[in-house]
Amino acid sequence: MIRRERKPRLVIAFHTTADALHLEQAAKVAGFPGRLIPVPREITAGCGLAWRDEPENEKSLRDLLAQTGIEAQGLHILTL
């Protein structure tokens, strides 16, 4: 079994699944390497999906959220 190295990740939680899907679409168009994941146990969210990306992309993702009007429930740095 190959285990992925655990390291700090930016996790963006959402109130709704629609917000998560909208960010997925906008982030892919903008070239972000992240992806949707199930919400980790360490946080709570209104929906079961979260966006996971590299911590160094936090400012750019905050800018993308503001530009698109997508509301995040929270941004967290977690070791995943």
C-alpha positions, 0 to 999 in steps of 0.5 A, a space after each residue: 500500500 502506497 501512503 501519501 506523505 501528510 503535509 499542510 494543505 489549504 482546505 476551503 469549506 462551504 455552506 452549500 454544495 453549489 458553492 463548492 462546485 462553482 469554486 471547482 469550476 472557477 479554480 480549474 479554469 484559473 489553473 489551480 492544482 487543487 481538487 474537491 474532497 470530502 470535508 475532513 473530520 477536523 472541521 465542520 461545514 454546511 455541505 460535505 465537500 471542501 476544496 483542497 489546495 496548496 497553502 501558498 495558493 491561499 491569497 490567490 484563492 481568496 481573490 478568486 472567491 471575491 471575484 466570483 462571489 462564492 462564499 466560503 464557510 472557512 479556510 483552514 490549514 490542516 495536515 492531510 
